[in-house]
Amino acid sequence: MDDKELQPSSSEPELITKVGSLQELLERASGVRAVVDTELGDAGLAESIPFPFLALVGQKQMKLSLVLSLLNPNLAGVLLIGPRGTGKTTAVRSLVDLLPEVKRSLCYYGCLEEDVEAGGIDAVCPECAKKYGQGDPLSRMEKVRLIELPLNATLEDVVGGLDPRAPANSRMRLKRGILSRADRNLLYVDEVNLLNDQIVDAILDAAAQGQYTVRRGAVSATYRSQFTLIGSMNPEEGNLRPQIMDRFGLRVLVQGLEDKDERLEAYRRSRAYRENRRAFSAQYAPSTRLFREEIQASRENLSKVKLSDQVAKIGLKLIEKLELDSLRAEITLFEAARAYAAADGREEVTSQDLRVVAPLALRLRRSTYIDKYIADQSTETELLEVAVNELIPPQETEEDQQNG
Ligand SMILES: [Zn+2]
């Protein structure tokens, strides 16, 4: 590596203006060179500017799985498995720029115009019923949000419960929970392996069905809850029950970048982002906009994508060979392959699509894989400790010396 490469590139990034397919964009955008430019200044909105998805270096499997989950809600989410510091959270946060704006309720109870259209005027709160009658909007268009589930959330926080603010005989006695607020948003559950099983079950049920029902005595309500679910876990901090693991559509092992050039480029970009989020993000804005449009178009095309019996049989054979019992194995394999074909602008799944998505859809479907993975991780931790202790012994403090 020569010295020149250590300096941030001064050339313009290769802006992408035309694209053949979403996959091509994903491939090409990762190669966009970051330009460090601190002259544009920052207007103070830095906190709200995520790291651009297209500026993420490497991590192809993680990026592919996240994009597939945006394209196909039938995938029931993605689980990112890996140690800290591998960019999982950065990648998840960057997804908010890849989805179109969504309709957002203006009311505490989350009433929307389509609630009236679907369930009549009684489906919304009295205040919204009045507004609707007067022709006033119940909602406005807003950017997709990232809802992060706090680790200390209770089941009631997650699904909702009785609302102490509502009068006892009111229709709206139930308060919406996090799952309802996640509707049309991204729901990120970090450290999912440390959450209570009941809560994880509730989240996965809602993710699979796109809605959920809460019953509290005589009161019940059904909430729309269509969200893109992303879980992450560090297996060193605890296991995830195989039954829970199996319910996530795609599973990705996220490891640190191995390639030196990639590591350097990742460092450059993260420094450029930290120094001026606005300017850095602006470089990727045109490509991000194109990518968002591609994702929107692919989402709309998904329903047209067909899976022939011939290709389905190949998939089933693969599952048989791997001795996977879970029915979710084939559902996820086929749904992921359909999303992949849609991303490529095709209406027919090929066996090559299965080939690409199989590692994401079929990994960790057997508990033995999980056990082995955890075991490998602890072996590595031991190796590390030995190597570090050998080469960099801990510094003795004065106290140690006195005691020793
Ligand atoms: Zn309302």
Residues whose N, C-alpha, C, O or C-beta is under 5 A from the ligand:
A	BS01	ZN	C107 Y109 C111 C125 C128
